[in-house]
Amino acid sequence: MKDPYETLGVQRTDDEGAIRAAYRKLAKKHHPDVNPDKPDAATRFGEISSAYDLLSDKDKRGRFDRGEIDAEGHEVQQQRQYYRDTPGHEHYEPAGGFSQEDLEAFLAQAFGQAGRRSDWGATGRAMPGRDMQYSLTVSFVDAASGTTRRLALPDGKTLDVRIPPGTEDGHVLRLRGQGAPGFNGAPAGDARIEITVAPDPRFHRDGDDIISEVKVSLQEAVLGASLEVPTIHGPVRLSIPPGSGSGTRLRLRGKGIRKGHQFVQLQVFVPPGDEPELAAFLKTWTPRASFNPREGS
């Protein structure tokens, strides 16, 4: 895999906020739902998610920076050697076993503690497992209406994550007891899952209301029509009143998030190309009530 810093376009000195911002920007740009015509979008999105999973975890990031794990989170075989003094000469002995210092360092990495003998071993002190950081990107519709998504973990396990209706971009879900295991009978840590909501070109959110736009022809706007429009709950029929203009907002009651509504804003389009019949009619047509559309602007 590529260097995770390179994948996210960040520097090794960047803080957590910069890394999070870079991930969210890339995740929204490359999410497969936003790029249905790009077959490589899923691969690119997977690389971005994996890079963020590693760099958003303080412990994993530190271990990667020290060369202890690779970009996929796998252990890197350390070729360390220990220097020892023996009477009469000096020599290097290849690492073959663990010294007391090695064991303490290992426990410090595994359990997030100082790794001192006073904290473990003879005292049998219980140590809670540490929290694990993950990221999950969901579609706008799934975040708005709620769903359950399965999250694959680096160790091969999976978590079924319930996304509550109305989940907002950047929200962090906490799954109790789904983090690293505890030591000496202590409880496991939690899984903290940051949610990124992929944009949807059909909708945007205003609190619990959904705003969308629909294009209508001049004929439909003048004479009225019945059209099928998308909602987060599925397509519905919408009646366009006669005499509607661009900017007219129509409400679909209860079709928003939770108890919110969906507001459909009309965009009226004039037929493209040459329409001599329409032009001839407009030259002789006089509206009953004269108005100036630019008045007051």
Secondary structure, 3 states (H helix, E strand, C coil): CCCHHHHHCCCCCCCHHHHHHHHHHHHHHHCCCCCCCCCCHHHHHHHHHHHHHHHCCHHHHHHHHCCCECCCCCECCCCCEEEEEECCEEEEEECCCCCHHHHHHHHHHHHCCCCCHHHCHHHCCCECCCCEEEEEEECHHHHHHCEEEEEECCCCCEEEEEECCCCCCCCEEEECCCCCCCECCCCCCCEEEEEEECCECCEEEECCEEEEEEEEEHHHHHHCEEEEECCCCCCEEEEECCCCCCCCEEEECCCCCCCCCEEEEEEEECCCCCCHHHHHHHHHCCCCCCCCCCCCC
